[in-house]
Amino acid sequence: MNIFYNDKKDLLYIRFDDNKQDVINKRISENIVLDIGKDEKVIGIEILDASKNVNLNQLLPIKYEATKKVEHIREGN
């Protein structure tokens, strides 16, 4: 299971299955979308306005998706 949070979009995504597969999106409420995969299994859950709907502190550690691209600078070049 992987948990991703994008603070710019305030979007939380919980992925249960890492296998690459086609999914169907099914909106079950205004702020929750399920990704349904093979055999009708829930592959992932997308939560919009996550900071308003989920206690994000309880999900730590999460894989954090930065809003700005960070470039590495090599010294001596």
Backbone bond lengths (Angstrom), bond angles and torsions (degrees), N, CA, C in turn:
res aa  C-N    CA-C-N  psi(-1)  N-CA   C-N-CA  omega(-1)  CA-C   N-CA-C  phi
1 M - - - 1.442 - - 1.529 108.51 -
2 N 1.319 116.17 137.13 1.459 122.82 176.76 1.514 109.04 -125.83
3 I 1.331 115.89 142.47 1.451 121.71 177.86 1.516 107.80 -122.69
4 F 1.329 116.13 125.95 1.458 122.54 -179.49 1.526 108.96 -120.99
5 Y 1.332 115.99 140.56 1.466 119.94 175.60 1.523 109.02 -131.21
6 N 1.326 115.88 131.84 1.464 122.57 176.42 1.524 106.88 -113.20
7 D 1.345 116.72 108.80 1.462 119.36 -175.53 1.524 113.17 -72.11
8 K 1.314 117.79 -26.13 1.469 120.46 179.40 1.532 110.59 -66.07
9 K 1.325 116.03 -40.19 1.470 121.41 -179.91 1.528 112.08 -97.88
10 D 1.337 117.10 -5.97 1.467 123.15 -175.02 1.522 109.95 50.83
11 L 1.330 114.04 50.74 1.453 122.01 -176.36 1.526 109.57 -118.46
12 L 1.306 115.95 130.37 1.457 122.33 177.33 1.517 107.88 -113.42
13 Y 1.331 116.28 132.78 1.462 120.05 178.87 1.520 108.80 -128.66
14 I 1.311 115.76 125.60 1.458 122.28 177.41 1.519 107.36 -110.89
15 R 1.325 115.74 120.25 1.477 121.81 -177.36 1.526 108.20 -110.77
16 F 1.330 116.56 121.82 1.459 122.16 -177.67 1.520 113.61 -92.38
17 D 1.330 116.71 -28.01 1.461 121.81 -173.75 1.518 109.07 -128.77
18 D 1.339 117.60 121.32 1.465 121.30 -178.00 1.524 113.76 -84.90
19 N 1.326 118.29 -5.12 1.460 120.79 179.20 1.522 110.22 -67.77
20 K 1.333 115.86 133.80 1.454 120.57 178.51 1.522 108.43 -71.89
21 Q 1.330 116.20 127.96 1.463 120.90 -179.41 1.520 110.34 -162.07
22 D 1.312 115.68 161.14 1.457 121.00 175.34 1.516 108.40 -73.48
23 V 1.332 115.33 140.76 1.458 120.14 178.45 1.520 109.86 -130.06
24 I 1.317 114.75 157.50 1.454 122.61 173.81 1.515 106.62 -113.91
25 N 1.340 116.66 131.85 1.458 121.22 178.24 1.521 109.42 -85.85
26 K 1.329 115.91 131.27 1.461 120.98 178.95 1.524 108.42 -129.18
27 R 1.324 116.13 110.82 1.470 121.17 178.93 1.523 108.01 -77.85
28 I 1.335 115.39 122.52 1.467 118.60 -179.47 1.527 112.27 -107.60
29 S 1.334 116.81 -12.52 1.461 121.83 172.41 1.523 107.25 -157.61
30 E 1.311 116.06 -179.11 1.460 120.29 -178.88 1.523 111.92 -59.95
31 N 1.346 117.54 -32.72 1.457 121.36 -173.79 1.516 114.90 -116.45
32 I 1.319 118.75 5.98 1.467 120.22 -176.91 1.525 110.57 -129.43
33 V 1.350 114.22 128.25 1.464 121.64 177.63 1.526 107.61 -125.30
34 L 1.327 115.88 130.43 1.460 120.93 176.47 1.519 109.82 -98.40
35 D 1.330 117.33 140.71 1.459 122.40 169.44 1.518 106.49 -98.71
36 I 1.327 115.74 116.77 1.460 121.91 -177.61 1.522 108.58 -104.34
37 G 1.330 116.68 127.27 1.455 121.60 -177.78 1.518 112.39 -111.92
38 K 1.321 114.37 -153.67 1.462 122.85 -178.45 1.526 110.87 -55.09
39 D 1.312 115.74 140.61 1.462 123.50 179.19 1.525 112.69 59.92
40 E 1.356 116.23 28.51 1.465 122.30 177.09 1.529 113.55 61.49
41 K 1.344 117.10 24.54 1.461 121.22 178.63 1.520 110.50 -82.68
42 V 1.323 116.40 142.23 1.462 121.10 175.17 1.524 107.58 -75.98
43 I 1.330 115.76 117.58 1.454 122.67 -178.61 1.527 110.61 -92.60
44 G 1.341 116.36 -34.58 1.451 120.04 -178.37 1.515 111.78 -157.93
45 I 1.337 114.23 161.21 1.455 121.52 177.45 1.522 107.64 -128.98
46 E 1.327 116.01 126.91 1.457 122.70 176.89 1.522 107.83 -107.05
47 I 1.333 116.65 127.48 1.456 121.21 -179.79 1.522 108.60 -119.48
48 L 1.326 115.40 115.55 1.457 122.21 178.46 1.526 108.96 -84.47
49 D 1.330 116.87 155.06 1.471 121.10 -175.89 1.521 110.21 48.91
50 A 1.329 115.13 47.61 1.457 122.12 -171.69 1.522 113.24 -58.78
51 S 1.321 117.98 -40.63 1.469 119.82 -177.08 1.522 112.14 -65.05
52 K 1.325 117.25 -20.08 1.465 121.76 178.17 1.527 111.99 -90.56
53 N 1.335 117.09 -17.16 1.463 120.95 -172.63 1.524 115.02 -115.32
54 V 1.334 116.60 -15.74 1.463 120.94 -175.28 1.523 108.97 -136.43
55 N 1.321 117.12 142.66 1.463 120.66 172.40 1.525 106.69 -80.26
56 L 1.323 116.51 95.82 1.461 121.89 -174.47 1.524 112.46 -63.35
57 N 1.315 118.07 -29.50 1.464 121.10 -179.75 1.525 112.27 -62.74
58 Q 1.320 118.04 -27.80 1.463 121.02 179.87 1.521 112.43 -78.20
59 L 1.321 118.41 -11.40 1.466 121.74 -178.16 1.520 113.01 -94.04
60 L 1.319 117.14 -3.15 1.464 119.69 -178.16 1.516 110.76 -65.42
61 P 1.318 120.19 146.93 1.468 124.27 -2.23 1.529 110.63 -81.52
62 I 1.295 114.81 145.41 1.457 120.48 176.55 1.521 108.61 -121.90
63 K 1.316 115.80 158.82 1.463 120.52 173.95 1.521 105.54 -83.49
64 Y 1.312 115.64 113.11 1.454 121.88 -172.60 1.517 110.68 -92.07
65 E 1.317 116.16 128.73 1.458 122.04 -179.99 1.521 108.26 -98.10
66 A 1.324 117.49 107.48 1.458 122.50 -176.81 1.517 111.10 -68.18
67 T 1.318 115.50 148.64 1.460 119.89 -179.35 1.521 112.65 -87.95
68 K 1.331 117.33 -16.95 1.463 120.83 178.10 1.515 109.31 -119.01
69 K 1.308 115.91 141.41 1.459 121.07 178.94 1.526 109.22 -76.12
70 V 1.309 115.36 130.74 1.454 121.06 179.18 1.520 107.97 -105.77
71 E 1.331 116.35 127.72 1.453 120.48 179.18 1.519 108.94 -107.89
72 H 1.312 115.41 137.60 1.464 120.94 177.77 1.520 109.13 -84.15
73 I 1.336 116.22 135.35 1.456 121.82 178.50 1.519 107.70 -111.04
74 R 1.296 116.13 124.17 1.464 121.59 178.06 1.504 109.68 -89.91
75 E 1.323 115.95 129.08 1.463 120.10 179.00 1.524 110.20 -71.37
76 G 1.323 116.61 146.65 1.449 121.54 176.88 1.514 113.87 86.62
77 N 1.311 120.21 3.34 1.464 122.94 179.05 1.509 110.99 -113.41
